[in-house]
């Protein structure tokens, strides 16, 4: 009798493979729901030491010294040198 109950239960829920896939899916969703969202990570309380460190690194963004910018500045300097040389000759 117990065997027929198990087979009836399996038939109603699908194969073991489907059940395992469903279980993994639910565990994954549970993990996603329990980890903090990006908003919560940003809004988390910070110590004064963490704020001081963050504010000191604030200016580490773009410095204007990318390769393209450096080439443009070098070209402008070469053009200025040519113009200056012409002005000195005249």
Protein Blocks (a to p, Z undefined) as FASTA:
>chain_A
ZZmmmmmmmmmnopfklmmmmmmmmmmmmmmmmpccfklmmmpccdfklmmmmmmmmmmm
cnhiafklmmmmmmmmmmmmmmmmmmmmZZ
